[in-house]
Amino acid sequence: MHIVQKRWLYILVVIVMAFCVLQGCKGEPKVPEGAVAMVNGEVITQDELDADLFLVKKQYTELAQADGEKLAGIKREILESLIAHEILYQESRKKGVQVEETAVDEQIANIKKQFQEQGGFEKMLEEMNLTEEKLKVQFREGIAIQKLVDQEVVNRIEISDEKTKDYYDKNPDLFKQIEKIQARHILIKAEPAGDKAAKAKALKEIKNIQKELKGGADFAELAKKYSQCPSSADGGNLGEFGRGQMIKPFEDAAFALKKGEISDIVETDFGYHLILAGEKKPETISEYGEVKDRIAQYLKSMETRAEGEKYIEKLKNEAKIERFLPEPKKQDPAK
């Protein structure tokens, strides 16, 4: 009996070993070559992650100097974005979302228009390790995802008049129209820390202009003749501006004037100015009816973002997700 038990035990061990060889031993699952993650069996590759990392680095040049830990964190964020993309695309296929090929071709044409230089589009594809066909696949998936999100999230969100009115009533500061003034000026440049002789010469010149104005000369004509600001071409016209948009000494002098008044000489970091005040608009608060649509758009965008995140999280919880990016090595603080 003992010998029989040993024989069966031997057979069982052989069967288990053979099963492990066939299955790749489930204790150590085999990672597909070049994979950084799998979503319901679909592979996300290192090439896909690298292409997105290239775009991020191009947009934020300071990342070129990022240390290993920071770069690893960025890679993890990109990976989560790719996982969300894959989950949403898989869901779009389940829901039967269709994408017109003309929409994809239009996207490609728009991208090509941005590259004026001959061969620029092809160079961009090479840098991103992409082909035009692969780019089309990305656009096709992106359009499908947008259609899915519109269908499952955006179109289900309604912003009521009560919500917009409540937001308007609770945030009056957001709808203030700041006090504004239209003005012209004449500038004679003088460096704040410049030599005394140069500043004295500039001051003398602006005083002579001031005398001409007091004698009845036209402000716009003198601005064209003497002003050292680019606005001189338009008779010193600065257009309309609000508080906080000009250097403070200039702003204070301008807003202290009544329409048609000319300031005394005003000194700023740019030099010496004479200011002619035009139309002044007092601070007001926009009427609810004027901003209602903008509030509704803003509230819908905020709610869409929140509901979209919930929707992605729900799909993630229902999916089988495997991540293969190695965890970054933490630096020893003692070093």
Secondary structure, 3 states (H helix, E strand, C coil): CHHHHHHHHHHHHHHHHHHHHHHCCCCCCCCCCCEEEEECCEEEEHHHHHHHHHHHHHHCHHHHHCCHHHHHHHHHHHHHHHHHHHHHHHHHHHCCCCCCHHHHHHHHHHHHHCCCCCCHHHHHHHHCCCCHHHHHHHHHHHHHHHHHHHHHCHHHCCCCHHHHHHHHHHCHHHHEECCEEEEEEEEEECCCCCCHHHHHHHHHHHHHHHHHHHCCCCHHHHHHHHCCCHHHHHCCEEEEEECCCCCHHHHHHHHCCCCCCECCCEEECCEEEEEEEEEEECCEECCHHHHHHHHHHHHHHHHHHHHHHHHHHHHHHHCCEEECCCCCCCCCCCC
